């Protein structure tokens, strides 16, 4: 996610994947991500893992 320090910048090394989404999807994803940060008390500099199913 762009809000993380990594921000998906490693794509050129084959370590991430990007896909376009529309504005509504982007807004919903941002809301859910902010809820995740708040619910898990994640602050700037905290590490966390994202498990993709």
Predicted model as a PDB file, atoms N, CA, C, CB and O in Angstrom, pLDDT in the B-factor column:
MODEL        1                                                                  
ATOM      1  N   UNK A   1       0.835  -1.173   0.000  1.00 78.00           N  
ATOM      2  CA  UNK A   1       0.000   0.000   0.000  1.00 78.00           C  
ATOM      3  C   UNK A   1       0.884   1.243   0.000  1.00 78.00           C  
ATOM      4  CB  UNK A   1      -0.953  -0.005   1.209  1.00 78.00           C  
ATOM      5  O   UNK A   1       1.972   1.248   0.577  1.00 78.00           O  
ATOM      6  N   UNK A   2       0.411   2.270  -0.642  1.00 77.00           N  
ATOM      7  CA  UNK A   2       1.185   3.510  -0.728  1.00 77.00           C  
ATOM      8  C   UNK A   2       1.440   4.130   0.636  1.00 77.00           C  
ATOM      9  CB  UNK A   2       0.470   4.507  -1.611  1.00 77.00           C  
ATOM     10  O   UNK A   2       2.406   4.876   0.799  1.00 77.00           O  
ATOM     11  N   UNK A   3       0.600   3.841   1.616  1.00 81.00           N  
ATOM     12  CA  UNK A   3       0.772   4.422   2.952  1.00 81.00           C  
ATOM     13  C   UNK A   3       1.843   3.718   3.777  1.00 81.00           C  
ATOM     14  CB  UNK A   3      -0.537   4.381   3.698  1.00 81.00           C  
ATOM     15  O   UNK A   3       2.139   4.137   4.896  1.00 81.00           O  
ATOM     16  N   UNK A   4       2.426   2.653   3.234  1.00 83.00           N  
ATOM     17  CA  UNK A   4       3.492   1.956   3.953  1.00 83.00           C  
ATOM     18  C   UNK A   4       4.843   2.454   3.461  1.00 83.00           C  
ATOM     19  CB  UNK A   4       3.374   0.418   3.768  1.00 83.00           C  
ATOM     20  O   UNK A   4       4.940   3.067   2.397  1.00 83.00           O  
ATOM     21  N   UNK A   5       5.873   2.190   4.233  1.00 78.00           N  
ATOM     22  CA  UNK A   5       7.219   2.622   3.822  1.00 78.00           C  
ATOM     23  C   UNK A   5       7.633   1.967   2.509  1.00 78.00           C  
ATOM     24  CB  UNK A   5       8.245   2.290   4.917  1.00 78.00           C  
ATOM     25  O   UNK A   5       8.268   2.610   1.673  1.00 78.00           O  
ATOM     26  N   UNK A   6       7.283   0.700   2.317  1.00 74.00           N  
ATOM     27  CA  UNK A   6       7.635   0.022   1.079  1.00 74.00           C  
ATOM     28  C   UNK A   6       6.839   0.600  -0.088  1.00 74.00           C  
ATOM     29  CB  UNK A   6       7.386  -1.490   1.203  1.00 74.00           C  
ATOM     30  O   UNK A   6       7.395   0.852  -1.157  1.00 74.00           O  
ATOM     31  N   UNK A   7       5.550   0.806   0.113  1.00 70.00           N  
ATOM     32  CA  UNK A   7       4.711   1.449  -0.883  1.00 70.00           C  
ATOM     33  C   UNK A   7       4.670   0.797  -2.245  1.00 70.00           C  
ATOM     34  CB  UNK A   7       5.144   2.809  -1.045  1.00 70.00           C  
ATOM     35  O   UNK A   7       4.281   1.446  -3.216  1.00 70.00           O  
ATOM     36  N   UNK A   8       5.056  -0.459  -2.354  1.00 61.00           N  
ATOM     37  CA  UNK A   8       5.020  -1.145  -3.648  1.00 61.00           C  
ATOM     38  C   UNK A   8       6.156  -0.758  -4.575  1.00 61.00           C  
ATOM     39  CB  UNK A   8       3.723  -0.869  -4.327  1.00 61.00           C  
ATOM     40  O   UNK A   8       6.076  -1.017  -5.776  1.00 61.00           O  
ATOM     41  N   UNK A   9       7.201  -0.150  -4.062  1.00 61.00           N  
ATOM     42  CA  UNK A   9       8.306   0.311  -4.910  1.00 61.00           C  
ATOM     43  C   UNK A   9       9.170  -0.820  -5.444  1.00 61.00           C  
ATOM     44  CB  UNK A   9       9.168   1.268  -4.144  1.00 61.00           C  
ATOM     45  O   UNK A   9       9.990  -0.600  -6.335  1.00 61.00           O  
ATOM     46  N   UNK A  10       9.003  -2.009  -4.921  1.00 60.00           N  
ATOM     47  CA  UNK A  10       9.861  -3.126  -5.311  1.00 60.00           C  
ATOM     48  C   UNK A  10       9.354  -3.878  -6.537  1.00 60.00           C  
ATOM     49  CB  UNK A  10       9.997  -4.082  -4.163  1.00 60.00           C  
ATOM     50  O   UNK A  10       9.845  -4.966  -6.838  1.00 60.00           O  
ATOM     51  N   UNK A  11       8.386  -3.320  -7.242  1.00 60.00           N  
ATOM     52  CA  UNK A  11       7.810  -4.015  -8.388  1.00 60.00           C  
ATOM     53  C   UNK A  11       8.871  -4.395  -9.422  1.00 60.00           C  
ATOM     54  CB  UNK A  11       6.744  -3.148  -9.038  1.00 60.00           C  
ATOM     55  O   UNK A  11       8.812  -5.472 -10.016  1.00 60.00           O  
ATOM     56  N   UNK A  12       9.822  -3.518  -9.626  1.00 60.00           N  
ATOM     57  CA  UNK A  12      10.838  -3.800 -10.641  1.00 60.00           C  
ATOM     58  C   UNK A  12      11.660  -5.044 -10.303  1.00 60.00           C  
ATOM     59  CB  UNK A  12      11.761  -2.602 -10.799  1.00 60.00           C  
ATOM     60  O   UNK A  12      12.279  -5.635 -11.187  1.00 60.00           O  
ATOM     61  N   UNK A  13      11.670  -5.436  -9.052  1.00 68.00           N  
ATOM     62  CA  UNK A  13      12.395  -6.632  -8.646  1.00 68.00           C  
ATOM     63  C   UNK A  13      11.482  -7.856  -8.616  1.00 68.00           C  
ATOM     64  CB  UNK A  13      13.033  -6.421  -7.278  1.00 68.00           C  
ATOM     65  O   UNK A  13      11.894  -8.930  -8.177  1.00 68.00           O  
ATOM     66  N   UNK A  14      10.245  -7.694  -9.080  1.00 70.00           N  
ATOM     67  CA  UNK A  14       9.307  -8.804  -9.112  1.00 70.00           C  
ATOM     68  C   UNK A  14       8.754  -9.178  -7.751  1.00 70.00           C  
ATOM     69  CB  UNK A  14       9.960  -9.986  -9.714  1.00 70.00           C  
ATOM     70  O   UNK A  14       8.287 -10.300  -7.558  1.00 70.00           O  
ATOM     71  N   UNK A  15       8.803  -8.237  -6.793  1.00 68.00           N  
ATOM     72  CA  UNK A  15       8.372  -8.545  -5.439  1.00 68.00           C  
ATOM     73  C   UNK A  15       6.989  -8.022  -5.113  1.00 68.00           C  
ATOM     74  CB  UNK A  15       9.347  -7.994  -4.466  1.00 68.00           C  
ATOM     75  O   UNK A  15       6.511  -8.206  -3.994  1.00 68.00           O  
ATOM     76  N   UNK A  16       6.337  -7.375  -6.061  1.00 68.00           N  
ATOM     77  CA  UNK A  16       4.985  -6.870  -5.817  1.00 68.00           C  
ATOM     78  C   UNK A  16       4.197  -6.882  -7.109  1.00 68.00           C  
ATOM     79  CB  UNK A  16       5.021  -5.447  -5.222  1.00 68.00           C  
ATOM     80  O   UNK A  16       4.739  -7.119  -8.189  1.00 68.00           O  
ATOM     81  N   UNK A  17       2.921  -6.623  -6.979  1.00 71.00           N  
ATOM     82  CA  UNK A  17       2.029  -6.609  -8.131  1.00 71.00           C  
ATOM     83  C   UNK A  17       1.102  -5.404  -8.027  1.00 71.00           C  
ATOM     84  CB  UNK A  17       1.213  -7.929  -8.223  1.00 71.00           C  
ATOM     85  O   UNK A  17       0.662  -5.055  -6.932  1.00 71.00           O  
ATOM     86  N   UNK A  18       0.806  -4.772  -9.143  1.00 74.00           N  
ATOM     87  CA  UNK A  18      -0.060  -3.596  -9.161  1.00 74.00           C  
ATOM     88  C   UNK A  18      -1.197  -3.801 -10.151  1.00 74.00           C  
ATOM     89  CB  UNK A  18       0.744  -2.330  -9.518  1.00 74.00           C  
ATOM     90  O   UNK A  18      -1.029  -4.447 -11.185  1.00 74.00           O  
ATOM     91  N   UNK A  19      -2.352  -3.242  -9.820  1.00 80.00           N  
ATOM     92  CA  UNK A  19      -3.495  -3.304 -10.726  1.00 80.00           C  
ATOM     93  C   UNK A  19      -4.348  -2.061 -10.512  1.00 80.00           C  
ATOM     94  CB  UNK A  19      -4.333  -4.605 -10.497  1.00 80.00           C  
ATOM     95  O   UNK A  19      -4.560  -1.650  -9.371  1.00 80.00           O  
ATOM     96  N   UNK A  20      -4.831  -1.465 -11.571  1.00 86.00           N  
ATOM     97  CA  UNK A  20      -5.664  -0.269 -11.476  1.00 86.00           C  
ATOM     98  C   UNK A  20      -7.028  -0.616 -10.878  1.00 86.00           C  
ATOM     99  CB  UNK A  20      -5.835   0.382 -12.864  1.00 86.00           C  
ATOM    100  O   UNK A  20      -7.594  -1.672 -11.159  1.00 86.00           O  
ATOM    101  N   UNK A  21      -7.543   0.297 -10.047  1.00 89.00           N  
ATOM    102  CA  UNK A  21      -8.901   0.188  -9.527  1.00 89.00           C  
ATOM    103  C   UNK A  21      -9.569   1.536  -9.694  1.00 89.00           C  
ATOM    104  CB  UNK A  21      -8.913  -0.269  -8.031  1.00 89.00           C  
ATOM    105  O   UNK A  21      -8.888   2.556  -9.812  1.00 89.00           O  
ATOM    106  N   UNK A  22     -10.902   1.555  -9.707  1.00 95.00           N  
ATOM    107  CA  UNK A  22     -11.594   2.819  -9.902  1.00 95.00           C  
ATOM    108  C   UNK A  22     -11.649   3.610  -8.596  1.00 95.00           C  
ATOM    109  CB  UNK A  22     -13.008   2.576 -10.440  1.00 95.00           C  
ATOM    110  O   UNK A  22     -11.278   3.097  -7.540  1.00 95.00           O  
ATOM    111  N   UNK A  23     -12.111   4.854  -8.670  1.00 95.00           N  
ATOM    112  CA  UNK A  23     -12.108   5.754  -7.514  1.00 95.00           C  
ATOM    113  C   UNK A  23     -12.937   5.212  -6.351  1.00 95.00           C  
ATOM    114  CB  UNK A  23     -12.633   7.120  -7.920  1.00 95.00           C  
ATOM    115  O   UNK A  23     -12.539   5.349  -5.194  1.00 95.00           O  
ATOM    116  N   UNK A  24     -14.087   4.599  -6.645  1.00 97.00           N  
ATOM    117  CA  UNK A  24     -14.941   4.057  -5.583  1.00 97.00           C  
ATOM    118  C   UNK A  24     -14.223   2.918  -4.846  1.00 97.00           C  
ATOM    119  CB  UNK A  24     -16.287   3.554  -6.172  1.00 97.00           C  
ATOM    120  O   UNK A  24     -14.240   2.860  -3.617  1.00 97.00           O  
ATOM    121  N   UNK A  25     -13.598   2.022  -5.603  1.00 94.00           N  
ATOM    122  CA  UNK A  25     -12.854   0.921  -4.998  1.00 94.00           C  
ATOM    123  C   UNK A  25     -11.679   1.451  -4.175  1.00 94.00           C  
ATOM    124  CB  UNK A  25     -12.352  -0.049  -6.083  1.00 94.00           C  
ATOM    125  O   UNK A  25     -11.402   0.950  -3.085  1.00 94.00           O  
ATOM    126  N   UNK A  26     -10.993   2.463  -4.700  1.00 92.00           N  
ATOM    127  CA  UNK A  26      -9.854   3.046  -3.999  1.00 92.00           C  
ATOM    128  C   UNK A  26     -10.286   3.674  -2.681  1.00 92.00           C  
ATOM    129  CB  UNK A  26      -9.165   4.090  -4.877  1.00 92.00           C  
ATOM    130  O   UNK A  26      -9.606   3.519  -1.666  1.00 92.00           O  
ATOM    131  N   UNK A  27     -11.402   4.373  -2.690  1.00 95.00           N  
ATOM    132  CA  UNK A  27     -11.921   5.001  -1.470  1.00 95.00           C  
ATOM    133  C   UNK A  27     -12.286   3.945  -0.430  1.00 95.00           C  
ATOM    134  CB  UNK A  27     -13.149   5.874  -1.792  1.00 95.00           C  
ATOM    135  O   UNK A  27     -11.953   4.083   0.747  1.00 95.00           O  
ATOM    136  N   UNK A  28     -12.972   2.891  -0.870  1.00 96.00           N  
ATOM    137  CA  UNK A  28     -13.368   1.814   0.045  1.00 96.00           C  
ATOM    138  C   UNK A  28     -12.140   1.117   0.630  1.00 96.00           C  
ATOM    139  CB  UNK A  28     -14.261   0.789  -0.684  1.00 96.00           C  
ATOM    140  O   UNK A  28     -12.099   0.822   1.825  1.00 96.00           O  
ATOM    141  N   UNK A  29     -11.141   0.855  -0.215  1.00 91.00           N  
ATOM    142  CA  UNK A  29      -9.917   0.212   0.265  1.00 91.00           C  
ATOM    143  C   UNK A  29      -9.199   1.101   1.275  1.00 91.00           C  
ATOM    144  CB  UNK A  29      -8.983  -0.113  -0.911  1.00 91.00           C  
ATOM    145  O   UNK A  29      -8.693   0.604   2.281  1.00 91.00           O  
ATOM    146  N   UNK A  30      -9.148   2.405   1.025  1.00 92.00           N  
ATOM    147  CA  UNK A  30      -8.519   3.336   1.948  1.00 92.00           C  
ATOM    148  C   UNK A  30      -9.219   3.371   3.292  1.00 92.00           C  
ATOM    149  CB  UNK A  30      -8.492   4.715   1.353  1.00 92.00           C  
ATOM    150  O   UNK A  30      -8.573   3.421   4.338  1.00 92.00           O  
ATOM    151  N   UNK A  31     -10.550   3.344   3.258  1.00 96.00           N  
ATOM    152  CA  UNK A  31     -11.329   3.319   4.499  1.00 96.00           C  
ATOM    153  C   UNK A  31     -11.029   2.056   5.295  1.00 96.00           C  
ATOM    154  CB  UNK A  31     -12.835   3.410   4.197  1.00 96.00           C  
ATOM    155  O   UNK A  31     -10.807   2.115   6.504  1.00 96.00           O  
ATOM    156  N   UNK A  32     -11.023   0.922   4.618  1.00 94.00           N  
ATOM    157  CA  UNK A  32     -10.750  -0.357   5.300  1.00 94.00           C  
ATOM    158  C   UNK A  32      -9.322  -0.410   5.839  1.00 94.00           C  
ATOM    159  CB  UNK A  32     -10.986  -1.537   4.340  1.00 94.00           C  
ATOM    160  O   UNK A  32      -9.087  -0.940   6.925  1.00 94.00           O  
ATOM    161  N   UNK A  33      -8.370   0.136   5.084  1.00 92.00           N  
ATOM    162  CA  UNK A  33      -6.983   0.138   5.538  1.00 92.00           C  
ATOM    163  C   UNK A  33      -6.833   1.021   6.780  1.00 92.00           C  
ATOM    164  CB  UNK A  33      -6.044   0.627   4.410  1.00 92.00           C  
ATOM    165  O   UNK A  33      -6.153   0.638   7.732  1.00 92.00           O  
ATOM    166  N   UNK A  34      -7.456   2.186   6.778  1.00 94.00           N  
ATOM    167  CA  UNK A  34      -7.409   3.057   7.956  1.00 94.00           C  
ATOM    168  C   UNK A  34      -8.060   2.396   9.163  1.00 94.00           C  
ATOM    169  CB  UNK A  34      -8.097   4.390   7.660  1.00 94.00           C  
ATOM    170  O   UNK A  34      -7.583   2.556  10.287  1.00 94.00           O  
ATOM    171  N   UNK A  35      -9.140   1.656   8.948  1.00 96.00           N  
ATOM    172  CA  UNK A  35      -9.774   0.910  10.041  1.00 96.00           C  
ATOM    173  C   UNK A  35      -8.822  -0.154  10.579  1.00 96.00           C  
ATOM    174  CB  UNK A  35     -11.093   0.257   9.565  1.00 96.00           C  
ATOM    175  O   UNK A  35      -8.717  -0.343  11.791  1.00 96.00           O  
ATOM    176  N   UNK A  36      -8.131  -0.845   9.681  1.00 93.00           N  
ATOM    177  CA  UNK A  36      -7.148  -1.851  10.077  1.00 93.00           C  
ATOM    178  C   UNK A  36      -6.056  -1.222  10.937  1.00 93.00           C  
ATOM    179  CB  UNK A  36      -6.531  -2.524   8.837  1.00 93.00           C  
ATOM    180  O   UNK A  36      -5.712  -1.753  11.993  1.00 93.00           O  
ATOM    181  N   UNK A  37      -5.510  -0.091  10.486  1.00 94.00           N  
ATOM    182  CA  UNK A  37      -4.477   0.604  11.260  1.00 94.00           C  
ATOM    183  C   UNK A  37      -5.004   0.964  12.650  1.00 94.00           C  
ATOM    184  CB  UNK A  37      -4.005   1.877  10.518  1.00 94.00           C  
ATOM    185  O   UNK A  37      -4.321   0.737  13.649  1.00 94.00           O  
ATOM    186  N   UNK A  38      -6.200   1.519  12.718  1.00 95.00           N  
ATOM    187  CA  UNK A  38      -6.772   1.925  13.995  1.00 95.00           C  
ATOM    188  C   UNK A  38      -7.095   0.761  14.906  1.00 95.00           C  
ATOM    189  CB  UNK A  38      -8.003   2.723  13.764  1.00 95.00           C  
ATOM    190  O   UNK A  38      -6.759   0.782  16.090  1.00 95.00           O  
ATOM    191  N   UNK A  39      -7.753  -0.264  14.356  1.00 95.00           N  
ATOM    192  CA  UNK A  39      -8.145  -1.431  15.152  1.00 95.00           C  
ATOM    193  C   UNK A  39      -6.948  -2.178  15.725  1.00 95.00           C  
ATOM    194  CB  UNK A  39      -8.972  -2.375  14.311  1.00 95.00           C  
ATOM    195  O   UNK A  39      -7.037  -2.781  16.795  1.00 95.00           O  
ATOM    196  N   UNK A  40      -5.830  -2.136  15.010  1.00 93.00           N  
ATOM    197  CA  UNK A  40      -4.639  -2.861  15.439  1.00 93.00           C  
ATOM    198  C   UNK A  40      -3.577  -1.942  16.035  1.00 93.00           C  
ATOM    199  CB  UNK A  40      -4.055  -3.620  14.273  1.00 93.00           C  
ATOM    200  O   UNK A  40      -2.449  -2.359  16.299  1.00 93.00           O  
ATOM    201  N   UNK A  41      -3.960  -0.690  16.240  1.00 95.00           N  
ATOM    202  CA  UNK A  41      -3.068   0.318  16.844  1.00 95.00           C  
ATOM    203  C   UNK A  41      -1.717   0.388  16.145  1.00 95.00           C  
ATOM    204  CB  UNK A  41      -2.858   0.015  18.323  1.00 95.00           C  
ATOM    205  O   UNK A  41      -0.670   0.459  16.790  1.00 95.00           O  
ATOM    206  N   UNK A  42      -1.757   0.367  14.819  1.00 93.00           N  
ATOM    207  CA  UNK A  42      -0.536   0.471  14.027  1.00 93.00           C  
ATOM    208  C   UNK A  42      -0.224   1.944  13.824  1.00 93.00           C  
ATOM    209  CB  UNK A  42      -0.679  -0.268  12.658  1.00 93.00           C  
ATOM    210  O   UNK A  42      -1.053   2.702  13.320  1.00 93.00           O  
ATOM    211  N   UNK A  43       0.979   2.343  14.221  1.00 91.00           N  
ATOM    212  CA  UNK A  43       1.405   3.724  14.051  1.00 91.00           C  
ATOM    213  C   UNK A  43       2.645   3.769  13.163  1.00 91.00           C  
ATOM    214  CB  UNK A  43       1.686   4.387  15.422  1.00 91.00           C  
ATOM    215  O   UNK A  43       3.207   2.730  12.816  1.00 91.00           O  
ATOM    216  N   UNK A  44       3.062   4.967  12.803  1.00 89.00           N  
ATOM    217  CA  UNK A  44       4.207   5.144  11.914  1.00 89.00           C  
ATOM    218  C   UNK A  44       5.425   4.398  12.443  1.00 89.00           C  
ATOM    219  CB  UNK A  44       4.530   6.630  11.745  1.00 89.00           C  
ATOM    220  O   UNK A  44       5.830   4.576  13.592  1.00 89.00           O  
ATOM    221  N   UNK A  45       5.996   3.572  11.596  1.00 88.00           N  
ATOM    222  CA  UNK A  45       7.182   2.815  11.963  1.00 88.00           C  
ATOM    223  C   UNK A  45       6.912   1.399  12.441  1.00 88.00           C  
ATOM    224  CB  UNK A  45       7.909   3.539  13.012  1.00 88.00           C  
ATOM    225  O   UNK A  45       7.836   0.591  12.531  1.00 88.00           O  
ATOM    226  N   UNK A  46       5.645   1.082  12.751  1.00 92.00           N  
ATOM    227  CA  UNK A  46       5.302  -0.277  13.171  1.00 92.00           C  
ATOM    228  C   UNK A  46       5.373  -1.231  11.988  1.00 92.00           C  
ATOM    229  CB  UNK A  46       3.898  -0.314  13.802  1.00 92.00           C  
ATOM    230  O   UNK A  46       5.009  -0.880  10.866  1.00 92.00           O  
ATOM    231  N   UNK A  47       5.843  -2.430  12.256  1.00 89.00           N  
ATOM    232  CA  UNK A  47       5.873  -3.458  11.218  1.00 89.00           C  
ATOM    233  C   UNK A  47       4.626  -4.331  11.286  1.00 89.00           C  
ATOM    234  CB  UNK A  47       7.132  -4.322  11.354  1.00 89.00           C  
ATOM    235  O   UNK A  47       4.054  -4.521  12.359  1.00 89.00           O  
ATOM    236  N   UNK A  48       4.211  -4.854  10.156  1.00 88.00           N  
ATOM    237  CA  UNK A  48       3.093  -5.798  10.119  1.00 88.00           C  
ATOM    238  C   UNK A  48       3.192  -6.608   8.834  1.00 88.00           C  
ATOM    239  CB  UNK A  48       1.714  -5.058  10.210  1.00 88.00           C  
ATOM    240  O   UNK A  48       3.835  -6.184   7.874  1.00 88.00           O  
ATOM    241  N   UNK A  49       2.561  -7.761   8.820  1.00 87.00           N  
ATOM    242  CA  UNK A  49       2.529  -8.632   7.662  1.00 87.00           C  
ATOM    243  C   UNK A  49       1.152  -8.608   7.035  1.00 87.00           C  
ATOM    244  CB  UNK A  49       2.922 -10.056   8.042  1.00 87.00           C  
ATOM    245  O   UNK A  49       0.149  -8.445   7.730  1.00 87.00           O  
ATOM    246  N   UNK A  50       1.100  -8.771   5.722  1.00 83.00           N  
ATOM    247  CA  UNK A  50      -0.161  -8.868   4.996  1.00 83.00           C  
ATOM    248  C   UNK A  50      -0.213 -10.253   4.372  1.00 83.00           C  
ATOM    249  CB  UNK A  50      -0.298  -7.740   3.907  1.00 83.00           C  
ATOM    250  O   UNK A  50       0.617 -10.596   3.531  1.00 83.00           O  
ATOM    251  N   UNK A  51      -1.194 -11.045   4.788  1.00 85.00           N  
ATOM    252  CA  UNK A  51      -1.372 -12.384   4.223  1.00 85.00           C  
ATOM    253  C   UNK A  51      -2.419 -12.298   3.116  1.00 85.00           C  
ATOM    254  CB  UNK A  51      -1.800 -13.421   5.327  1.00 85.00           C  
ATOM    255  O   UNK A  51      -3.546 -11.865   3.355  1.00 85.00           O  
ATOM    256  N   UNK A  52      -2.052 -12.701   1.931  1.00 81.00           N  
ATOM    257  CA  UNK A  52      -2.935 -12.655   0.779  1.00 81.00           C  
ATOM    258  C   UNK A  52      -3.475 -14.058   0.515  1.00 81.00           C  
ATOM    259  CB  UNK A  52      -2.195 -12.098  -0.469  1.00 81.00           C  
ATOM    260  O   UNK A  52      -2.714 -15.022   0.428  1.00 81.00           O  
ATOM    261  N   UNK A  53      -4.783 -14.159   0.392  1.00 81.00           N  
ATOM    262  CA  UNK A  53      -5.418 -15.445   0.126  1.00 81.00           C  
ATOM    263  C   UNK A  53      -5.649 -15.637  -1.335  1.00 81.00           C  
ATOM    264  CB  UNK A  53      -6.721 -15.567   0.868  1.00 81.00           C  
ATOM    265  O   UNK A  53      -6.178 -16.670  -1.747  1.00 81.00           O  
TER     266      UNK A  53                                                      
ENDMDL                                                                          
END                                                                             
